[in-house]
Amino acid sequence: MEHYVVKGGNPLSGEIEIGGAKNAALPILAASIMSDKPVTIENVPDVSDIRALIGAIEEIGASVQHPDRHTYVINGENVRRDPVDSESVRKIRGSYYLIGSLLGKHKVAEVALPGGCNIGLRPIDQHIKGFRALGADVRMIPPGHVIAEADELIGSHIYMDVVSVGATINIIMAAVMAKGNTIIENAAKEPHVVDLVNFLNSMGARIRGAGTDVIRIRGVERLHGTEYSIIPDQIEAGTFMFAAAATKGDVTITGVIPKHLECLTAKLIEVGCEVMESDDSVRVVANKRLEHTNVKTLPYPGFPTDMQPQISILLGLSRGTSIVTESIFENRFKYIDELTKMGASARVEGNTAIIEGVSGYTGANIKAPDLRAGAALVTAALAANGYSDIYDIHYIERGYEDFPEKLRALGACIAKVNSAEEERRAVNEFNFRVVG
Ligand code: UD1
């Protein structure tokens, strides 16, 4: 079965370039079909969630060209009003962005309910509340489709009950071509919300306030073509920063926006790492055992829930007791069971994990429970003594491009293998590299 084999114990060192943000690329690709003109989008990461969304927009009539690995040229002129449903659409969370973009474009959208990582209940009541406020009729029909339709969409004043990235983005897309003005209060401020807004504005939308909690949208009649480059991935960058710290390494992460990484940098410094920032890179150096701390996940600019597993891996190796509180999703500690197989001392009580630092992990057979926890467990395996086999890597491939290759470039012993023979060869090569 396809899995990663890892020989741990090598400090990561060197330089690595970060790709485009998956969570910005998903809504931007969904929004690209709202124009009837060609839209060029660069710096799109080559990961399975993106390929699934591209498949979905092609199925409903978008013309998609793919001139190089990270660029798409999309023309939404012939996008139909057909229901959006296929196996790939149901797999990814980001497919729900097609509700907002199709409702905005055609005033009707029928989309299969989204899937995504199993990290707890993920309701879409705030999305629906926003669509309804704009005048849409929204209902569910078998087999699990959401239908939203309106004769016309009219700007409205919407107060979000929870800070939701997905709902903020979906409502922006529905409101962009509505009649009149829309105000979204208690909006999400994540960098990918800002990126989506910058993209829409480059197509002629009139949106102000992205990055604050009040977003104002003046409806326009149509959107034109554009060329746009996606922001660097905050979570991919963060994963490499924490991997550097967990392996007591020295890694420079390039092509980033350091401002987006501030809360991660602050935590790394707090536990004893050195972090040096330049205009578009951060260098993380850890050369001693780190200290404990407490962390609570919060909407941006707080500590991101998507980095919660990665910091727990690090705190599991730090001196003393740390408390990690998850306040966004209720089921995001499934990886703790896997981590204890590697020798961690941690227990979960409700929405907190209590972690007593140990001096080292040992390699084990583990399963990736979801995307971010999967990547975090790989970093635990890199820090561990001995070999680990990591299964269910399809989760990791949803959001990390060339993850093993990038880690190998930093000196890690990791390979993707699909048979006992491939595993034997990988292990031989690791031993040769270590001895050599
Ligand atoms: C997005 C990201 C995900 C990240 C999360 C929080 C994508 C594809 N996924 O997910 O990686 O972990 O933001 O930064 O970009 N909620 C409601 N009602 C709603 C919508 C959300 O109660 O209608 C709740 C959720 O259950 C959760 C919280 O709001 O407790 C935040 O969720 P949200 O920001 O919407 O996350 P996603 O957009 O699904």
Residues whose N, C-alpha, C, O or C-beta is under 5 A from the ligand:
A	BS01	UD1	N23 R93 G94 L121 R122 P123 I124 D125 Q126 H127 V162 V163 S164 V165 G166 A167 T305 D306 I328 F329
